[in-house]
Amino acid sequence: MNLEILTPDKKVFEGEVTSVTVPGAQGSFEILNNHAPIISILDDGKVIVRSAGKEQKFYTKGGVVEVIDNKVIVLAEGVKEK
């Protein structure tokens, strides 16, 4: 599936991933291939991106996530790579 992590000033990440864990307002949840369509508010926290046997972590400040047709878009107020 394709993931984009965006802030108001730049695109932080774009690429094919196997899974993404995001800090949802009701708790963290994982998005896998063929996930049901969803839009959710994000709390401040870690976004964990897994692809091709490697893992990247980003710390996001608020935002929303949208999942539709194996495309995940994280719109965050701010992002730091960890």
N, C-alpha and C positions, 0 to 999 in steps of 0.2 A: 504494500500500500504506500501511497505517497504522503509525506508529511511536510507541512510548511509551518515554521514558527516566525511570527511577524510582530514587530513593535511599531509604534507610530513613525519612527524614523528609519527603520531598516528591516531587511529580511535576515533573520538570524540563522535559519537552517532551512534547507530544502533537499529532499531526497527520498529514496525508497527505504522503508524500514519494515521490520517484522513485528514490532510492538512498541507502544508508547504508554507510559504510565503518567497520569496527570493528577494534580491536587484539586479534585472537585470540591465544591462547597460542602457536600455531605460526606467527604472522605475521598481518599485517592482511589482511582480506578484505572484499569488497564484496557487499552484499545487494541484489538487484534484484527487481522484480515477479515473481511466480510462482517464487520461489526454493524449492528443496527444503526440507522440514522439517529443522531443525537445532537443536541446543542446544550451545553452546560456552562454554568459560571465556574470560574476557577478562583481558588484562594491563593495566597502567596505560598510558594513551595517548590518542590523539585519536580521537573519534568524529566523522566528517564526514557531515553531513546535507545532502542536495541535494533541493530542491523548487522548482518553478516558476521556474527560472532563478537561484535564489539558493542560497548555501551557508552553513551555520552549522557552527561547530566547538565541540565540548565536550571537555574533558579529564576522563577518567574514571579513578577509582582502583579497579582490579580489578572483578570482577563476572562476570555471565553474560549471554548473549544467547540468546533463543529466537525461532525463526521458524516460523510455522505458518499456513497459509491467508492469505498476504499480510498478516499481522500480526507486527510485530517488537517484541519487548519487551527492552529493555536494563535489567537490574537491576545497579546499580553501588553500590559502597560509598560513593562520593562523586563529585561532578561540579562542575567549574568551566566556565563558558562563556568561550570565547576570542573 
